[in-house]
Amino acid sequence: MQNSIPIGIGATIFPENFNEIEDIYNFSIQEKVDFLRIVPGLKVGLSENIDIDYSNHIKVIEKMQSIISDKLIDFASEEHEL
């Protein structure tokens, strides 16, 4: 947080960059941001040329759940001062 403003990273995920989710997560941890926003891409307006299979939304959610559960297991197995 800088000057009382939370700093975060936001990424819109399409099938073309799906495999970068974990790298984006790791970058956000490395940079110690306050939050990470991962959002599946949604076709609206003039985006006629974008082909989105909406099963991508489910895959994005499942990937984030997997990353978070793995990281929580890692965190729980380490010693931390609270």
C-alpha positions as protocol buffer text, in pm:
chain_id: "A"
residue {
  index: 1
  type: MET
  ca { x: 0 y: 0 z: 0 }
}
residue {
  index: 2
  type: GLN
  ca { x: 135 y: 340 z: -93 }
}
residue {
  index: 3
  type: ASN
  ca { x: -16 y: 665 z: 36 }
}
residue {
  index: 4
  type: SER
  ca { x: -315 y: 467 z: 171 }
}
residue {
  index: 5
  type: ILE
  ca { x: -386 y: 334 z: -180 }
}
residue {
  index: 6
  type: PRO
  ca { x: -390 y: -44 z: -221 }
}
residue {
  index: 7
  type: ILE
  ca { x: -168 y: -161 z: -505 }
}
residue {
  index: 8
  type: GLY
  ca { x: -280 y: -457 z: -712 }
}
residue {
  index: 9
  type: ILE
  ca { x: -246 y: -642 z: -1038 }
}
residue {
  index: 10
  type: GLY
  ca { x: -536 y: -719 z: -1269 }
}
residue {
  index: 11
  type: ALA
  ca { x: -526 y: -964 z: -1557 }
}
residue {
  index: 12
  type: THR
  ca { x: -791 y: -1061 z: -1809 }
}
residue {
  index: 13
  type: ILE
  ca { x: -747 y: -1425 z: -1900 }
}
residue {
  index: 14
  type: PHE
  ca { x: -820 y: -1557 z: -2248 }
}
residue {
  index: 15
  type: PRO
  ca { x: -737 y: -1906 z: -2376 }
}
residue {
  index: 16
  type: GLU
  ca { x: -418 y: -1761 z: -2529 }
}
residue {
  index: 17
  type: ASN
  ca { x: -275 y: -1653 z: -2192 }
}
residue {
  index: 18
  type: PHE
  ca { x: -436 y: -1914 z: -1966 }
}
residue {
  index: 19
  type: ASN
  ca { x: -100 y: -2082 z: -1900 }
}
residue {
  index: 20
  type: GLU
  ca { x: 37 y: -1757 z: -1756 }
}
residue {
  index: 21
  type: ILE
  ca { x: -198 y: -1749 z: -1454 }
}
residue {
  index: 22
  type: GLU
  ca { x: 53 y: -1905 z: -1215 }
}
residue {
  index: 23
  type: ASP
  ca { x: 332 y: -1675 z: -1338 }
}
residue {
  index: 24
  type: ILE
  ca { x: 104 y: -1374 z: -1279 }
}
residue {
  index: 25
  type: TYR
  ca { x: 26 y: -1504 z: -929 }
}
residue {
  index: 26
  type: ASN
  ca { x: 394 y: -1559 z: -850 }
}
residue {
  index: 27
  type: PHE
  ca { x: 483 y: -1212 z: -982 }
}
residue {
  index: 28
  type: SER
  ca { x: 217 y: -1056 z: -756 }
}
residue {
  index: 29
  type: ILE
  ca { x: 365 y: -1238 z: -454 }
}
residue {
  index: 30
  type: GLN
  ca { x: 719 y: -1136 z: -552 }
}
residue {
  index: 31
  type: GLU
  ca { x: 615 y: -772 z: -586 }
}
residue {
  index: 32
  type: LYS
  ca { x: 415 y: -786 z: -261 }
}
residue {
  index: 33
  type: VAL
  ca { x: 103 y: -631 z: -408 }
}
residue {
  index: 34
  type: ASP
  ca { x: -205 y: -597 z: -190 }
}
residue {
  index: 35
  type: PHE
  ca { x: -436 y: -790 z: -421 }
}
residue {
  index: 36
  type: LEU
  ca { x: -452 y: -985 z: -744 }
}
residue {
  index: 37
  type: ARG
  ca { x: -754 y: -976 z: -973 }
}
residue {
  index: 38
  type: ILE
  ca { x: -782 y: -1258 z: -1229 }
}
residue {
  index: 39
  type: VAL
  ca { x: -1084 y: -1226 z: -1458 }
}
residue {
  index: 40
  type: PRO
  ca { x: -1192 y: -1450 z: -1745 }
}
residue {
  index: 41
  type: GLY
  ca { x: -1236 y: -1258 z: -2070 }
}
residue {
  index: 42
  type: LEU
  ca { x: -1592 y: -1180 z: -2174 }
}
residue {
  index: 43
  type: LYS
  ca { x: -1693 y: -1103 z: -2531 }
}
residue {
  index: 44
  type: VAL
  ca { x: -1885 y: -772 z: -2552 }
}
residue {
  index: 45
  type: GLY
  ca { x: -1935 y: -482 z: -2787 }
}
residue {
  index: 46
  type: LEU
  ca { x: -1704 y: -470 z: -3088 }
}
residue {
  index: 47
  type: SER
  ca { x: -1513 y: -784 z: -2996 }
}
residue {
  index: 48
  type: GLU
  ca { x: -1649 y: -982 z: -3292 }
}
residue {
  index: 49
  type: ASN
  ca { x: -1305 y: -1116 z: -3380 }
}
residue {
  index: 50
  type: ILE
  ca { x: -1248 y: -1267 z: -3036 }
}
residue {
  index: 51
  type: ASP
  ca { x: -1353 y: -1630 z: -3014 }
}
residue {
  index: 52
  type: ILE
  ca { x: -1422 y: -1729 z: -2653 }
}
residue {
  index: 53
  type: ASP
  ca { x: -1530 y: -2071 z: -2540 }
}
residue {
  index: 54
  type: TYR
  ca { x: -1709 y: -1993 z: -2214 }
}
residue {
  index: 55
  type: SER
  ca { x: -1574 y: -2311 z: -2057 }
}
residue {
  index: 56
  type: ASN
  ca { x: -1265 y: -2089 z: -2018 }
}
residue {
  index: 57
  type: HIS
  ca { x: -1442 y: -1920 z: -1725 }
}
residue {
  index: 58
  type: ILE
  ca { x: -1463 y: -2250 z: -1537 }
}
residue {
  index: 59
  type: LYS
  ca { x: -1102 y: -2337 z: -1620 }
}
residue {
  index: 60
  type: VAL
  ca { x: -983 y: -1999 z: -1486 }
}
residue {
  index: 61
  type: ILE
  ca { x: -1173 y: -2048 z: -1159 }
}
residue {
  index: 62
  type: GLU
  ca { x: -1045 y: -2405 z: -1121 }
}
residue {
  index: 63
  type: LYS
  ca { x: -686 y: -2294 z: -1189 }
}
residue {
  index: 64
  type: MET
  ca { x: -705 y: -2017 z: -929 }
}
residue {
  index: 65
  type: GLN
  ca { x: -857 y: -2259 z: -674 }
}
residue {
  index: 66
  type: SER
  ca { x: -572 y: -2501 z: -740 }
}
residue {
  index: 67
  type: ILE
  ca { x: -303 y: -2233 z: -700 }
}
residue {
  index: 68
  type: ILE
  ca { x: -457 y: -2096 z: -382 }
}
residue {
  index: 69
  type: SER
  ca { x: -507 y: -2437 z: -220 }
}
residue {
  index: 70
  type: ASP
  ca { x: -147 y: -2538 z: -305 }
}
residue {
  index: 71
  type: LYS
  ca { x: -13 y: -2212 z: -159 }
}
residue {
  index: 72
  type: LEU
  ca { x: -224 y: -2248 z: 156 }
}
residue {
  index: 73
  type: ILE
  ca { x: -94 y: -2601 z: 208 }
}
residue {
  index: 74
  type: ASP
  ca { x: 263 y: -2471 z: 164 }
}
residue {
  index: 75
  type: PHE
  ca { x: 194 y: -2182 z: 403 }
}
residue {
  index: 76
  type: ALA
  ca { x: 38 y: -2414 z: 664 }
}
residue {
  index: 77
  type: SER
  ca { x: 340 y: -2645 z: 653 }
}
residue {
  index: 78
  type: GLU
  ca { x: 582 y: -2361 z: 731 }
}
residue {
  index: 79
  type: GLU
  ca { x: 634 y: -2190 z: 1067 }
}
residue {
  index: 80
  type: HIS
  ca { x: 499 y: -1835 z: 1080 }
}
residue {
  index: 81
  type: GLU
  ca { x: 492 y: -1570 z: 1348 }
}
residue {
  index: 82
  type: LEU
  ca { x: 151 y: -1409 z: 1383 }
}
